[in-house]
C-alpha cells in the first residue's frame, strides 16, 4: 500500500487514503457509514441537500441569530462598560504612541471618551477605591482590619 510522503511513518496506520482517522491498525473507519435507507442516512442526506441548496443564498440559516434577544444590560453595567472601554482606549493610545503602535480601532461613546475617563484619571486613588467599593456588587466584605 503506498502512502503519501507527507504522512509521517508513525501516523500512517491512523490515516487512510482520504485522511479519515482509522480505528486502530485494522483499517476500519472510526464511524462506519450509515446503511442505505436508514433514518440516519436519510437525515444526513437531507441536511446535505439543504446546505447545498442554500449555498450562495441570503436566506436565514439556523444559528445566524439567537433564538431570543438577550436582555439589555442595566444602566450601571452599561456605565461601567463604557467607562472601562474609554479608559482602556486612553491607555492604548498613550502607551501605543510611545511604542510606535497605531491607535486602537474601537471607539467608546463620546461622553465616556471626552468627559468621564479624563475626570476619572484625575481622581486620587483613595477616592477611586471608595467609589469602587460603593459601586461594586459585593457588600459587607472586609479587605483589611
N, C-alpha and C positions, 0 to 999 in steps of 0.2 A: 504494500500500500504506500503510495507516495504522498508525502506531506509537503505543505508549502514551507519554504526555507525560513520564513519569519516566525513560525511557531517553534518555541524552544523545545528541546528534546523532552524535558521533564513534564511538559504540558500537553504533549501530543495525545496522550491517552484520554484527556479530558475534552478535546475539541475534535469534532468531525469535520468533514469537508465543507460544511456550511456554517462552521463556527458555533454550532449549538453544543452546549455542555452535555456531556455524556454521563450516564450513570455508571461509574466505575470503568473498568477496562473491558467490559463485555461488549461495548459499542451500542448499548441501548440508550435511547433518548431519555432525558430527565423526566419528561412527561410525554407519554405516548399520545399520538393524535386521537381525537375522539372518533369513534366508529361512525361511518356514514349513516345518516338518518337519525342519529341520537339527538336528544334535546340540546346537549352541549354544542354539538356540531352545528345545529340549526341556529342557535343563538349567536355563535361565533361568526357564522356566515352572514347573518342578518346585520350584526354590528359592523362587520367589514363593509358590506354593501352600503349601509347607511353612511359610514365615514367616507367612502369613496364618492358617494353621490353629493356630499357636501363640500368636497374639495374645491376651493376657489370661490365658494358662495359666501354671502354675508349673513346667512341665516343664523339665528342664535343657536348656540351649542350648549349641551349640558356642562355646567361648571363655569360658564362665562360670567354669570352674575350670581351673587349669593341668593339663596332661597328666600331669605328675609333680610331686610335692610338692618344693618347694625344700628343700635341706638346712638344718638348724638351725645358725645361726652358732655358732662355738666360744665357749667361756666368755670368753676375753679380749675378743673382739669385742662380746659382749653387755654386759660390764662397761663397756667404753669407750662404747658407745652409750647405756647408761643414765646414765652419768656426764655425757656431753655433753648429753643431754636435760635432766637436772636442773640443770646449770649454766646452760643456755640459759633455762630457766623462771625461775630465780632472777634472772637479768639482766633478763628481760622484766618480771617483777614489780617489781623495783627501779626500772628506768628508766620503765616504764609508769606507775607511781604518780606520778612527777614530772611526766609529760606529761599526766596525767589519763586515761590509757587503761585499758580493762578488763584484768583479769588474763588470762593465757593459758588456752585451753580444755584443752589437753593436760596430762596429769599423769604424771610419771615414777613409777616404783615407790617406795614409802615409804623403803626403805633408802637409795636414792640421794638422794632429796629431803631426808631428815632427818639423815643421817649423813655420807655420802661427800662430797656437794657442799659443805656448810659446812666440813668439815675441809679439803678441798682449797683452799678460798678462804683459809684461814688459813696455808697453807704458803708460805714465802718463794719468790720467783721462781727463785732459784738451785737450790733443791731440786726445784722443779717441772720445770726444764729437765733435770736429771739423770733424773728419773722418766720424762719423755717420751722421752729418748734411749735409756733402758734398755728401755722397753716398745714402742718403735716397731719395725716390721718391718725397717727398713733398718739394717744393721750395717756398721761399718767406714768410713763416710763421715766425713771431717773437714770441719767447718764453719769452723774457724779454725786458725791455726798457732801 
